Amino acid sequence: MVNSLGTVLDPKKSKAKYPEARVIVLDDNFNTFQHVANCLLTIIPSINEKRAWYLTIKVDKTGSAEVWRGNLEQAELYHEQLFSKGLTMAPIEKT
């Protein structure tokens, strides 16, 4: 008997069908630490206050930080929401 679910659950095919992407915030000279941290807290569901501040400081120190990675559709939503709050965003990076 052939398991027809094997092709549906094949990780290689799933990845091709549902590409992943990275959401990256860039450093700028006009957004405050508080604003960046608050945006991350309110828009990215998996981020807690400690992680939001860690990422905000990373953006300041290194020039950028990946704030979320996952399916492309969700990445586009978070990217647009962060951009609409005034954050400086890198183009979405497909992985």
OpenMM code with the backbone's topology and positions (N, CA, C; nanometers):
from openmm import Vec3, app, unit

residues = "MET VAL ASN SER LEU GLY THR VAL LEU ASP PRO LYS LYS SER LYS ALA LYS TYR PRO GLU ALA ARG VAL ILE VAL LEU ASP ASP ASN PHE ASN THR PHE GLN HIS VAL ALA ASN CYS LEU LEU THR ILE ILE PRO SER ILE ASN GLU LYS ARG ALA TRP TYR LEU THR ILE LYS VAL ASP LYS THR GLY SER ALA GLU VAL TRP ARG GLY ASN LEU GLU GLN ALA GLU LEU TYR HIS GLU GLN LEU PHE SER LYS GLY LEU THR MET ALA PRO ILE GLU LYS THR".split()
positions = [
    Vec3(0.0846, -0.1194, 0.0000),
    Vec3(0.0000, 0.0000, 0.0000),
    Vec3(0.0886, 0.1251, 0.0000),
    Vec3(0.0568, 0.2196, -0.0841),
    Vec3(0.1339, 0.3435, -0.0946),
    Vec3(0.0725, 0.4469, -0.0010),
    Vec3(0.1581, 0.5138, 0.0725),
    Vec3(0.1118, 0.6181, 0.1643),
    Vec3(0.1014, 0.7491, 0.0869),
    Vec3(-0.0193, 0.7888, 0.0565),
    Vec3(-0.0389, 0.9108, -0.0234),
    Vec3(-0.0046, 1.0374, 0.0550),
    Vec3(-0.0018, 1.0278, 0.1885),
    Vec3(0.0320, 1.1451, 0.2689),
    Vec3(0.1805, 1.1788, 0.2592),
    Vec3(0.2620, 1.0824, 0.2191),
    Vec3(0.4057, 1.1051, 0.2088),
    Vec3(0.4399, 1.2231, 0.1199),
    Vec3(0.3722, 1.2379, 0.0096),
    Vec3(0.4029, 1.3491, -0.0786),
    Vec3(0.3504, 1.4810, -0.0239),
    Vec3(0.2401, 1.4779, 0.0457),
    Vec3(0.1845, 1.6007, 0.1029),
    Vec3(0.2749, 1.6524, 0.2145),
    Vec3(0.3325, 1.5612, 0.2925),
    Vec3(0.4132, 1.6019, 0.4071),
    Vec3(0.5629, 1.6071, 0.3758),
    Vec3(0.6001, 1.5881, 0.2522),
    Vec3(0.7401, 1.5928, 0.2121),
    Vec3(0.7959, 1.7321, 0.2398),
    Vec3(0.8943, 1.7436, 0.3298),
    Vec3(0.9467, 1.8767, 0.3671),
    Vec3(1.0008, 1.9558, 0.2484),
    Vec3(1.0626, 1.8882, 0.1519),
    Vec3(1.1167, 1.9598, 0.0368),
    Vec3(1.0060, 2.0260, -0.0438),
    Vec3(0.8964, 1.9541, -0.0631),
    Vec3(0.7851, 2.0107, -0.1395),
    Vec3(0.7122, 2.1173, -0.0588),
    Vec3(0.7004, 2.0962, 0.0720),
    Vec3(0.6333, 2.1954, 0.1564),
    Vec3(0.7105, 2.3270, 0.1549),
    Vec3(0.8424, 2.3189, 0.1628),
    Vec3(0.9236, 2.4405, 0.1638),
    Vec3(0.9107, 2.5157, 0.0315),
    Vec3(0.9057, 2.4410, -0.0775),
    Vec3(0.8928, 2.5054, -0.2079),
    Vec3(0.7563, 2.5720, -0.2214),
    Vec3(0.6546, 2.5086, -0.1673),
    Vec3(0.5195, 2.5624, -0.1782),
    Vec3(0.4986, 2.6819, -0.0846),
    Vec3(0.5616, 2.6776, 0.0299),
    Vec3(0.5461, 2.7833, 0.1293),
    Vec3(0.6837, 2.8413, 0.1625),
    Vec3(0.7326, 2.9328, 0.0807),
    Vec3(0.8669, 2.9872, 0.1050),
    Vec3(0.8722, 3.0658, 0.2354),
    Vec3(0.9887, 3.0624, 0.2965),
    Vec3(1.0106, 3.1387, 0.4185),
    Vec3(1.0768, 3.2714, 0.3849),
    Vec3(1.0655, 3.3643, 0.4779),
    Vec3(1.1243, 3.4967, 0.4582),
    Vec3(1.1685, 3.5526, 0.5926),
    Vec3(1.2591, 3.6504, 0.5847),
    Vec3(1.3111, 3.7180, 0.7035),
    Vec3(1.2625, 3.8621, 0.7045),
    Vec3(1.2231, 3.9089, 0.8233),
    Vec3(1.1838, 4.0486, 0.8424),
    Vec3(1.2970, 4.1156, 0.9208),
    Vec3(1.3564, 4.2190, 0.8601),
    Vec3(1.4740, 4.2828, 0.9188),
    Vec3(1.4495, 4.4321, 0.9375),
    Vec3(1.4723, 4.4787, 1.0603),
    Vec3(1.4624, 4.6217, 1.0922),
    Vec3(1.6026, 4.6820, 1.0819),
    Vec3(1.6105, 4.7992, 1.0198),
    Vec3(1.7378, 4.8700, 1.0035),
    Vec3(1.7483, 4.9880, 1.0996),
    Vec3(1.8699, 5.0216, 1.1336),
    Vec3(1.8957, 5.1374, 1.2192),
    Vec3(1.8680, 5.2667, 1.1422),
    Vec3(1.8225, 5.3679, 1.2129),
    Vec3(1.8026, 5.5003, 1.1542),
    Vec3(1.8300, 5.6045, 1.2612),
    Vec3(1.8209, 5.7293, 1.2239),
    Vec3(1.8524, 5.8376, 1.3178),
    Vec3(1.7293, 5.9073, 1.3734),
    Vec3(1.6108, 5.8507, 1.3510),
    Vec3(1.4916, 5.9239, 1.3959),
    Vec3(1.3969, 5.8428, 1.4837),
    Vec3(1.3975, 5.7113, 1.4780),
    Vec3(1.3116, 5.6333, 1.5673),
    Vec3(1.3802, 5.6142, 1.7023),
    Vec3(1.3041, 5.6330, 1.8086),
    Vec3(1.3590, 5.6143, 1.9422),
    Vec3(1.3606, 5.4661, 1.9784),
    Vec3(1.4433, 5.4319, 2.0764),
    Vec3(1.4477, 5.2938, 2.1253),
    Vec3(1.3081, 5.2499, 2.1691),
    Vec3(1.2422, 5.3372, 2.2441),
    Vec3(1.1098, 5.3035, 2.2969),
    Vec3(1.0112, 5.2742, 2.1836),
    Vec3(1.0138, 5.3555, 2.0790),
    Vec3(0.9220, 5.3362, 1.9671),
    Vec3(0.9481, 5.2025, 1.8971),
    Vec3(1.0745, 5.1721, 1.8704),
    Vec3(1.1080, 5.0463, 1.8036),
    Vec3(1.0646, 4.9278, 1.8896),
    Vec3(1.0987, 4.9302, 2.0167),
    Vec3(1.0620, 4.8203, 2.1074),
    Vec3(0.9102, 4.8049, 2.1155),
    Vec3(0.8378, 4.9161, 2.1260),
    Vec3(0.6912, 4.9096, 2.1327),
    Vec3(0.6316, 4.8517, 2.0052),
    Vec3(0.6850, 4.8904, 1.8903),
    Vec3(0.6361, 4.8368, 1.7629),
    Vec3(0.6566, 4.6855, 1.7565),
    Vec3(0.7751, 4.6410, 1.7952),
    Vec3(0.8020, 4.4975, 1.7937),
    Vec3(0.7076, 4.4231, 1.8873),
    Vec3(0.6848, 4.4796, 2.0047),
    Vec3(0.5956, 4.4163, 2.1027),
    Vec3(0.4515, 4.4064, 2.0530),
    Vec3(0.4043, 4.5091, 1.9874),
    Vec3(0.2640, 4.5104, 1.9460),
    Vec3(0.2389, 4.4381, 1.8140),
    Vec3(0.3403, 4.4266, 1.7285),
    Vec3(0.3174, 4.3695, 1.5954),
    Vec3(0.3611, 4.2237, 1.5845),
    Vec3(0.4729, 4.1878, 1.6436),
    Vec3(0.5231, 4.0508, 1.6337),
    Vec3(0.4745, 3.9714, 1.7554),
    Vec3(0.3818, 3.8774, 1.7350),
    Vec3(0.3189, 3.8090, 1.8487),
    Vec3(0.4136, 3.7300, 1.9380),
    Vec3(0.5214, 3.6761, 1.8828),
    Vec3(0.6091, 3.5893, 1.9611),
    Vec3(0.7136, 3.6649, 2.0431),
    Vec3(0.7149, 3.7962, 2.0353),
    Vec3(0.8185, 3.8743, 2.1040),
    Vec3(0.7682, 3.9242, 2.2391),
    Vec3(0.8494, 3.8979, 2.3429),
    Vec3(0.8196, 3.9527, 2.4750),
    Vec3(0.9024, 4.0799, 2.4952),
    Vec3(0.8827, 4.1461, 2.6073),
    Vec3(0.9486, 4.2752, 2.6300),
    Vec3(1.1008, 4.2628, 2.6306),
    Vec3(1.1530, 4.1603, 2.6942),
    Vec3(1.2980, 4.1407, 2.6994),
    Vec3(1.3556, 4.1218, 2.5587),
    Vec3(1.2902, 4.0410, 2.4774),
    Vec3(1.3372, 4.0150, 2.3401),
    Vec3(1.3260, 4.1422, 2.2547),
    Vec3(1.2190, 4.2190, 2.2729),
    Vec3(1.2010, 4.3430, 2.1971),
    Vec3(1.3153, 4.4393, 2.2248),
    Vec3(1.3533, 4.4522, 2.3508),
    Vec3(1.4633, 4.5424, 2.3849),
    Vec3(1.5960, 4.4888, 2.3347),
    Vec3(1.6165, 4.3572, 2.3424),
    Vec3(1.7390, 4.2970, 2.2898),
    Vec3(1.7536, 4.3276, 2.1402),
    Vec3(1.6457, 4.3074, 2.0644),
    Vec3(1.6495, 4.3330, 1.9202),
    Vec3(1.6685, 4.4809, 1.8890),
    Vec3(1.6045, 4.5669, 1.9675),
    Vec3(1.6185, 4.7116, 1.9488),
    Vec3(1.7639, 4.7549, 1.9690),
    Vec3(1.8277, 4.7034, 2.0719),
    Vec3(1.9679, 4.7352, 2.0984),
    Vec3(2.0566, 4.6775, 1.9881),
    Vec3(2.0237, 4.5580, 1.9402),
    Vec3(2.1004, 4.4981, 1.8309),
    Vec3(2.0926, 4.5838, 1.7047),
    Vec3(1.9740, 4.6359, 1.6749),
    Vec3(1.9581, 4.7254, 1.5590),
    Vec3(2.0511, 4.8455, 1.5747),
    Vec3(2.0542, 4.9039, 1.6932),
    Vec3(2.1373, 5.0220, 1.7180),
    Vec3(2.2863, 4.9902, 1.7074),
    Vec3(2.3274, 4.8786, 1.7640),
    Vec3(2.4712, 4.8445, 1.7697),
    Vec3(2.5251, 4.7902, 1.6376),
    Vec3(2.4441, 4.7103, 1.5657),
    Vec3(2.4958, 4.6428, 1.4458),
    Vec3(2.4377, 4.6968, 1.3158),
    Vec3(2.3351, 4.7787, 1.3252),
    Vec3(2.2758, 4.8366, 1.2049),
    Vec3(2.1510, 4.7657, 1.1561),
    Vec3(2.1274, 4.6435, 1.2061),
    Vec3(2.0075, 4.5710, 1.1655),
    Vec3(1.9842, 4.4531, 1.2587),
    Vec3(1.8613, 4.4012, 1.2556),
    Vec3(1.8292, 4.2798, 1.3302),
    Vec3(1.7128, 4.2089, 1.2632),
    Vec3(1.7253, 4.0775, 1.2534),
    Vec3(1.6131, 3.9953, 1.2070),
    Vec3(1.5143, 3.9862, 1.3227),
    Vec3(1.3929, 4.0354, 1.3005),
    Vec3(1.2943, 4.0368, 1.4084),
    Vec3(1.1916, 3.9248, 1.3955),
    Vec3(1.1858, 3.8638, 1.2768),
    Vec3(1.0934, 3.7525, 1.2569),
    Vec3(1.1361, 3.6731, 1.1350),
    Vec3(1.1108, 3.5420, 1.1398),
    Vec3(1.1374, 3.4536, 1.0258),
    Vec3(1.0236, 3.3522, 1.0204),
    Vec3(0.9697, 3.3338, 0.9019),
    Vec3(0.8612, 3.2383, 0.8853),
    Vec3(0.8044, 3.2454, 0.7456),
    Vec3(0.6787, 3.2034, 0.7316),
    Vec3(0.6206, 3.1978, 0.5974),
    Vec3(0.6106, 3.3374, 0.5356),
    Vec3(0.6242, 3.3396, 0.4041),
    Vec3(0.6335, 3.4663, 0.3301),
    Vec3(0.5121, 3.5556, 0.3511),
    Vec3(0.3944, 3.4983, 0.3493),
    Vec3(0.2726, 3.5794, 0.3639),
    Vec3(0.2710, 3.6520, 0.4985),
    Vec3(0.3050, 3.5821, 0.6055),
    Vec3(0.3084, 3.6433, 0.7385),
    Vec3(0.4204, 3.7474, 0.7449),
    Vec3(0.5338, 3.7167, 0.6832),
    Vec3(0.6463, 3.8113, 0.6812),
    Vec3(0.6054, 3.9415, 0.6135),
    Vec3(0.5325, 3.9304, 0.5033),
    Vec3(0.4872, 4.0506, 0.4323),
    Vec3(0.3957, 4.1349, 0.5202),
    Vec3(0.3088, 4.0696, 0.5957),
    Vec3(0.2179, 4.1411, 0.6857),
    Vec3(0.2970, 4.2153, 0.7936),
    Vec3(0.3884, 4.1457, 0.8627),
    Vec3(0.4667, 4.2099, 0.9687),
    Vec3(0.5537, 4.3224, 0.9120),
    Vec3(0.6127, 4.2996, 0.7960),
    Vec3(0.6969, 4.4008, 0.7319),
    Vec3(0.6158, 4.5273, 0.7056),
    Vec3(0.4979, 4.5114, 0.6471),
    Vec3(0.4118, 4.6260, 0.6156),
    Vec3(0.3675, 4.6989, 0.7430),
    Vec3(0.3323, 4.6246, 0.8466),
    Vec3(0.2878, 4.6863, 0.9718),
    Vec3(0.4008, 4.7645, 1.0384),
    Vec3(0.5207, 4.7068, 1.0418),
    Vec3(0.6343, 4.7771, 1.1016),
    Vec3(0.6699, 4.9017, 1.0197),
    Vec3(0.6671, 4.8877, 0.8876),
    Vec3(0.6947, 5.0014, 0.7995),
    Vec3(0.5924, 5.1130, 0.8205),
    Vec3(0.4662, 5.0759, 0.8355),
    Vec3(0.3607, 5.1765, 0.8530),
    Vec3(0.3731, 5.2508, 0.9860),
    Vec3(0.4452, 5.1922, 1.0813),
    Vec3(0.4709, 5.2598, 1.2095),
    Vec3(0.5949, 5.3479, 1.2033),
    Vec3(0.6585, 5.3534, 1.0852),
    Vec3(0.7725, 5.4416, 1.0673),
    Vec3(0.9085, 5.3766, 1.0825),
    Vec3(0.9129, 5.2452, 1.1061),
    Vec3(1.0422, 5.1800, 1.1186),
    Vec3(1.1087, 5.1700, 0.9818),
    Vec3(1.2402, 5.1739, 0.9829),
    Vec3(1.3178, 5.1590, 0.8603),
    Vec3(1.3409, 5.0100, 0.8385),
    Vec3(1.2919, 4.9613, 0.7247),
    Vec3(1.2908, 4.8175, 0.6995),
    Vec3(1.3796, 4.7811, 0.5808),
    Vec3(1.4482, 4.6686, 0.5936),
    Vec3(1.5184, 4.6108, 0.4786),
    Vec3(1.4135, 4.5426, 0.3923),
    Vec3(1.4410, 4.5256, 0.2641),
    Vec3(1.3474, 4.4475, 0.1819),
    Vec3(1.3329, 4.3070, 0.2410),
    Vec3(1.2178, 4.2481, 0.2242),
    Vec3(1.1957, 4.1122, 0.2747),
    Vec3(1.2950, 4.0195, 0.2063),
    Vec3(1.3609, 3.9361, 0.2878),
    Vec3(1.4575, 3.8401, 0.2353),
    Vec3(1.3942, 3.7019, 0.2347),
    Vec3(1.3799, 3.6447, 0.1158),
    Vec3(1.3300, 3.5076, 0.1068),
    Vec3(1.4434, 3.4122, 0.1393),
    Vec3(1.4119, 3.3093, 0.2169),
    Vec3(1.5144, 3.2115, 0.2555),
    Vec3(1.4892, 3.0779, 0.1890),
] * unit.nanometer
topology = app.Topology()
chain = topology.addChain("A")
for resn in residues:
    res = topology.addResidue(resn, chain)
    for name in ("N", "CA", "C"):
        topology.addAtom(name, app.Element.getBySymbol(name[0]), res)
